[in-house]
Amino acid sequence: MNRGLKKTWVTDLITMKKTIGFSNKNNMWTSKYDYAASNYSTIDKKFFSSNLLIGADNTIAWRHNAGSVNTFYGASYVSTIAVAFGNKASENKIYKSMSLEGDGNFKNVVNAFTTSEFISPSGEREYINAGLVKNYGGIHYAHLGRDPRIRPTADLKYMGFFQTPRFGVGFLLDMLVEGSDNLYMLPVDGPVVGVGQGQSNSTKILFKKTESPNISYIRGAGVQSVTSSDKYSDISTDITIATQQDLQGAGLETAYQPNGLVVKIASQESLSTLGTFIQSQQANIISVFSLSDPKHAGDSMRGQYAEAHFSFPAQPFELYSLNLNYEPTSLDHSK
């Protein structure tokens, strides 16, 4: 039977188990279990227990190691494994991949991964990547995810600029795309590089005035500056590159047009704030940047040590090893 094996590292990720197993044969604690029982007994080398005194179940006894795995008193549970990787803990590392070796198909196995970069001194996990274990070429790989912090070279891209003198009093209406009520053509000059975006993964648009050292984003009536500690999720702007679904009603196939970039402005308040932002420009140039979700385009996870947590469905499996592949780096682990 597969047991809910757990190596201690983070109790806030894993619900505390109710029963701890001990092997007299191996003289060691073997596992932690989700069930709680009031009585235990062995009969002819068969192991039985009962939860009659602590539950409403009328079953007098439950036979273990029979029937479906990870099922106790008729309820099924997942198996969980949590491990810490602390080899050469003072060394900065870039984590490349993690493979699983074992017996089983590892289908629908969920794993979480984080590093020392996102663990506060108090032990709080400030960011955790979660995903499914996947099979590539017969090898099972865990989901490590990407660094959620904004990296200028990876996630924040210069799209070009536009000149404010082009606009008259009604310049916002002049930018409205025909056939839509929230799509606007920014007359951007420059590279306007294509970046990937989807309906659930919007590419956000940010702006920079010539006289300001900061890149800013617009949300409703406010203009906020991007800081070095911001994550993609912290940038809550509703000005994004139009997706294919957004463009359907406007008869356009792509947001990248010869005369500019099509953006979606989801609220009239943000539209008004953008107008004020442009009109308050002292010089005549406003630079445009795109911000992609780092989970698709971000850097690899890095840090001095890492932690991983796996949840296995109630199905037979045996895990031999977890192999974490990393590259040492002499760079500061915050870079």
C-alpha positions in Angstrom: 0.0 0.0 0.0 1.2 3.5 -0.8 1.5 5.6 2.3 1.3 9.3 2.6 5.1 9.6 3.1 6.2 13.1 4.1 9.7 14.5 4.9 9.3 17.4 7.2 9.9 20.9 5.8 6.8 23.0 5.6 3.7 22.3 7.7 1.8 25.2 6.2 1.7 23.4 2.8 0.5 20.1 4.1 -2.5 19.4 6.3 -1.3 17.7 9.5 -1.9 14.0 9.5 -3.8 12.2 12.2 -2.0 8.9 12.6 1.7 8.1 12.5 2.9 4.6 11.5 6.0 2.8 13.0 7.7 -0.3 11.7 9.0 -2.7 14.4 10.8 -4.7 11.7 12.8 -1.7 10.5 12.7 0.2 13.8 11.6 3.5 12.1 8.7 5.8 11.6 7.3 4.9 8.2 4.5 7.3 7.3 1.7 9.7 8.4 -1.9 8.9 7.6 -5.1 11.0 7.2 -7.3 8.6 9.1 -7.7 8.3 12.9 -8.7 5.1 14.6 -9.7 4.1 18.1 -8.7 0.5 18.1 -6.2 -1.7 16.3 -5.8 -5.5 16.1 -4.1 -8.2 14.0 -5.9 -11.5 13.3 -4.0 -14.2 11.3 -1.5 -11.6 10.0 -4.3 -9.3 8.9 -4.4 -5.8 10.2 -7.7 -4.2 11.4 -8.7 -1.0 13.0 -11.9 0.8 13.9 -13.1 4.4 14.1 -16.4 3.4 15.7 -15.9 5.6 18.7 -15.0 8.8 16.8 -17.3 8.6 13.8 -20.9 7.9 12.8 -19.8 4.9 10.6 -21.5 1.7 11.8 -18.6 -0.5 10.4 -17.1 -2.4 13.3 -13.7 -2.9 11.8 -11.7 -1.9 8.7 -9.2 -4.2 7.1 -6.0 -2.5 6.0 -3.8 -3.4 3.0 -6.8 -4.7 1.1 -8.9 -3.1 -1.7 -8.2 0.3 -3.1 -5.0 2.0 -2.1 -5.1 5.1 0.2 -8.7 4.3 1.2 -9.6 4.2 4.9 -13.2 3.7 6.2 -14.5 4.2 2.7 -12.8 7.6 2.0 -9.9 8.0 -0.4 -6.8 10.2 0.2 -3.9 11.5 -1.8 -0.3 10.6 -0.9 2.0 13.6 -0.3 5.7 13.9 -0.4 7.6 17.1 0.6 11.4 17.5 0.2 14.0 20.2 0.5 17.1 20.4 -1.7 19.9 22.1 0.2 23.1 20.8 -1.4 25.8 23.5 -1.0 23.3 25.9 0.6 25.6 28.9 0.3 25.9 28.4 -3.5 23.6 30.4 -5.9 21.9 28.1 -8.3 19.7 28.3 -11.4 17.2 25.4 -11.4 16.8 23.7 -14.7 14.6 20.6 -14.3 13.4 17.9 -11.9 12.8 14.3 -12.9 11.0 11.5 -11.1 12.1 7.9 -11.1 9.8 5.2 -10.0 7.1 2.6 -10.8 3.7 4.0 -11.8 2.3 6.2 -14.5 2.3 9.4 -12.3 -0.8 10.6 -14.0 -2.5 13.7 -12.5 0.3 14.1 -10.0 0.4 17.8 -8.8 3.6 19.4 -7.6 4.6 22.7 -6.1 8.0 24.3 -6.2 9.7 27.3 -4.6 13.2 28.5 -3.7 14.9 30.5 -1.0 14.3 33.6 -3.1 10.6 33.4 -2.1 10.9 32.2 1.5 10.8 35.0 4.1 12.9 34.9 7.3 9.8 34.0 9.1 9.3 31.0 6.9 6.4 32.3 4.9 6.2 31.1 1.3 5.7 34.3 -0.7 5.4 32.6 -4.1 4.9 28.9 -5.1 4.8 27.5 -8.7 2.3 24.7 -9.1 1.6 22.4 -12.0 1.3 18.8 -13.2 4.0 16.3 -13.6 4.4 15.6 -17.3 5.9 12.8 -19.4 8.5 13.9 -22.0 10.1 11.1 -24.0 9.3 8.5 -21.4 10.7 10.6 -18.5 8.5 12.3 -15.9 9.3 15.9 -15.1 8.0 18.0 -12.3 6.7 21.6 -12.9 9.3 24.1 -11.7 7.7 27.2 -13.3 9.3 30.6 -14.0 10.5 33.4 -11.8 7.5 35.7 -11.3 9.6 38.8 -10.9 9.8 41.2 -13.8 13.0 41.0 -15.8 13.7 43.8 -18.3 15.4 41.4 -20.7 12.8 38.6 -20.5 9.3 40.0 -19.8 9.4 43.8 -20.2 9.9 44.7 -23.9 10.3 48.1 -25.6 7.5 48.4 -28.3 8.3 51.8 -29.6 7.1 55.4 -29.0 4.5 57.9 -30.2 4.7 61.7 -30.4 2.1 63.7 -28.6 1.9 66.6 -31.0 -0.1 64.4 -33.4 -3.1 64.6 -31.3 -5.7 67.2 -31.2 -8.4 67.8 -28.6 -10.3 64.7 -29.5 -7.2 62.4 -30.0 -8.7 59.6 -27.9 -11.7 59.3 -30.2 -9.4 59.5 -33.2 -7.6 56.3 -31.9 -10.8 54.3 -31.5 -10.9 51.3 -33.9 -13.9 51.2 -36.1 -16.4 48.5 -35.1 -15.3 48.4 -31.5 -16.0 50.3 -28.3 -12.8 49.6 -26.3 -10.1 49.0 -28.9 -7.7 51.8 -29.7 -4.9 52.2 -32.3 -1.8 53.6 -30.6 0.3 55.1 -33.5 3.5 53.5 -32.2 6.7 54.0 -34.2 9.6 51.5 -33.6 10.1 47.8 -33.5 6.7 46.8 -32.2 7.9 43.3 -31.6 5.2 40.6 -31.5 4.7 39.1 -28.1 2.4 36.2 -27.2 -0.8 36.8 -25.4 -4.0 34.9 -24.8 -7.5 35.6 -23.4 -6.4 34.3 -20.0 -2.8 35.6 -20.3 -3.0 39.2 -21.3 0.1 41.2 -22.3 0.0 44.4 -20.4 0.9 47.8 -21.8 3.0 50.3 -19.8 4.2 53.8 -20.6 7.2 56.0 -19.9 7.4 59.8 -20.2 10.7 61.3 -21.6 11.3 63.3 -18.5 10.5 60.5 -16.0 13.0 57.7 -15.0 10.0 55.4 -14.2 7.9 53.1 -16.3 4.3 53.4 -15.3 1.0 51.6 -15.7 -2.6 52.9 -15.6 -5.3 51.4 -13.5 -8.6 53.3 -13.3 -7.9 56.8 -12.1 -4.4 56.0 -10.9 -0.9 56.0 -12.5 1.6 53.7 -10.7 5.3 53.2 -11.2 6.8 49.8 -11.7 9.3 48.8 -9.0 12.1 46.2 -9.1 10.2 44.0 -6.6 6.9 44.0 -8.6 5.6 40.7 -10.0 3.4 40.4 -13.1 0.3 39.9 -10.8 1.1 43.2 -9.1 0.7 45.2 -12.3 -3.1 45.5 -12.3 -3.6 47.6 -15.4 -6.6 47.1 -17.7 -4.7 48.4 -20.8 -3.5 45.3 -22.7 -2.6 44.2 -26.2 -5.8 43.2 -28.0 -6.2 39.4 -28.4 -7.6 37.6 -31.4 -10.9 37.3 -29.7 -11.0 41.0 -28.9 -10.3 41.7 -32.6 -13.0 39.6 -34.1 -15.7 42.3 -34.1 -13.3 44.8 -35.6 -12.4 42.7 -38.6 -8.7 42.6 -37.7 -6.5 39.5 -37.5 -3.7 40.8 -35.4 -3.0 43.7 -33.0 0.2 44.5 -34.9 -0.8 46.8 -37.7 1.3 48.9 -40.1 0.1 52.1 -38.6 0.4 51.1 -34.9 -0.5 48.7 -32.1 -4.1 47.8 -31.2 -4.7 47.9 -27.5 -7.8 47.1 -25.3 -8.7 49.7 -22.7 -11.3 48.0 -20.5 -12.7 51.0 -18.6 -13.6 54.6 -19.5 -11.8 55.7 -16.3 -8.5 54.2 -17.5 -9.1 55.8 -20.9 -9.6 59.2 -19.3 -6.5 58.7 -17.2 -4.4 57.8 -20.2 -5.6 61.0 -21.9 -4.5 63.0 -18.9 -1.2 61.2 -18.8 -0.5 62.0 -22.5 -1.6 65.6 -22.3 0.6 66.2 -19.2 3.7 65.1 -21.1 6.3 67.9 -21.1 8.3 66.6 -23.9 6.8 65.1 -27.1 7.7 61.5 -26.8 6.0 58.7 -24.8 7.6 55.2 -24.9 5.5 52.1 -24.9 6.4 48.8 -23.2 4.8 45.4 -23.1 4.8 43.1 -20.1 4.3 39.4 -20.7 3.5 36.9 -18.0 6.8 35.5 -16.7 5.2 32.0 -16.3 5.6 31.9 -20.1 8.6 34.1 -20.8 10.3 34.6 -17.4 13.7 33.5 -16.2 14.3 30.1 -14.6 13.7 29.8 -10.9 16.9 30.4 -8.8 18.0 30.5 -5.3 20.4 28.9 -2.8 18.0 26.0 -1.9 14.7 24.7 -3.1 11.6 23.0 -1.8 9.1 20.7 -3.6 5.8 19.2 -2.6 4.0 16.4 -4.5 0.4 15.1 -4.3 -0.2 11.7 -5.8 -3.8 10.4 -6.5 -5.0 7.3 -4.8 -3.3 4.9 -7.2 -0.4 2.4 -6.9 3.1 3.9 -7.3 6.6 3.6 -6.0 8.9 6.6 -6.0 12.6 5.8 -6.2 14.2 9.2 -6.5 13.8 12.9 -7.3 16.6 14.3 -9.5 17.0 18.1 -9.4 19.2 19.5 -12.1 20.7 22.9 -11.5 23.5 25.2 -12.7 25.7 26.9 -10.2 26.1 30.7 -10.8 28.5 33.2 -9.4 25.9 36.0 -9.9 24.0 37.3 -6.9 20.9 35.1 -6.6 18.6 38.1 -6.8 19.8 38.9 -10.3 
